[in-house]
Amino acid sequence: MRVPPIRKERKPTTSELSPTIALNESAQLHAVTKVITMKTNFPRIIALAATFFLSAVAVADMLIVDGGEPDQVSAFLADSNHELTIAATRFTLTETSTFDRLLWWGIYYPNGAAPAADGFTLTLYADNAGVPGSTLVSVGLGNVQREATGNTVVAWNEYAYAANFSLTTLNAGDYFIGLGNAHIGSDLWGWETTSGGLQAGGASYHAPSGTWQVDASENLAFGLYLPEPDSLALFGIGAVVLVCGQFLRKSRKLAR
């Protein structure tokens, strides 16, 4: 079931498409760099620190699967309080890929009332001749990051969601990504559609009978991101600390 479509409104800004956690990392980078700059006179060390941190943030933002931006046109219901409990859309990997972060958009129908907490479940399926096949990964995302974008889908507020999950690696091929929301509230959750993206195959939605019903004319908006390189960030911090320590020791010896 889809909510009624409406003519496309403005596209979301770049800030609306960036994962919240990545924006927080950028803010932390600015703060750390500022503190180091105030307390030292080592421009080269600061440049080294910024290079390591910026590299980590940039990699964390790398988009692996472009499922398309939300189009403010329609949404597919995927709610445990409805007969359609899961919505899924197909995507293609051209090479073996690893990711651990998901960004997507949705609404609450029919009153637009967001619940106090969501209860999302993410499922990755093998492709079975154009419909979701065997389950490859199923993980409870729980109460994810959620923020109103300021856009509307027909008459309902649009929300952006972001969540991290365990590192997942898939070989090249076709797959389906599915989402469902189990929450306490009177409204039903719907996954927003897209008119863009690099994916094809149409959105599918799932009824309790176990039969996948396919709408080949629609796709659902989402993005899968490269995992945050914690080891790279830690290496960068360690390298900066080591260089600072060696510089200070040499300075003290020369001062004697």
Secondary structure, 3 states (H helix, E strand, C coil): CECCCCCCCCCCCHHHHCCHHHHHHHHHHHHHHHHHHHHCCCHHHHHHHHHHHHHHHHHHCCEEEECCCEEEEEEEECECCCCCCEEEEEEEECCCEEEEEEEEEEEEECCCCCCCCCCEEEEEEEEECCEEEEEEEEEEEECCEEEEEEEEECCEEEEEEEEEEEEEEECCEEEEEEEEECCCCCCEEEEEEECCCCCCCCEEEECCCCCEEEECCCEECEEEECCCCHHHHHHHHHHHHHHHHHHHHHHHHHHC
